[in-house]
Amino acid sequence: MTYLLVLGACLLGTLPLELVLHVGVYRQGRRLLLTLLPVAAVFVTWDVLAVHAHHWRFDPSQVLSPRVLGLPLEELAFFVVIPVCSVLGFEAVRRKRP
């Protein structure tokens, strides 16, 4: 659950950028999706290949049991949450830059 809590904290920490600074990231769903898909595709593929090749693994006692393509849900969420937070941060800086 710690992994999910950290991801949730990341989202909560960047939410004010959307609500207060009105950066508009969540209102531009198509643009956000086009930003996330290539990144997620590359890193999900990388993770799946590494797990199947036994280069690394996820400790079952540290992650939730549901898996997709051999990856825990938290790992898949990571590839969405962290890029979204990054885009929010980037857009906030771009908006507030003189």
ABEGO torsion letter per residue (X at the ends): XAAAAAAAAAAAAAAAAAAAAGAGAAABAAAAAAAAAAAAAAAAAAAAAAAAAGABBBBAAABBABBBGGBBAAAAAAAAAAAAAAAAAAAAAAAABX
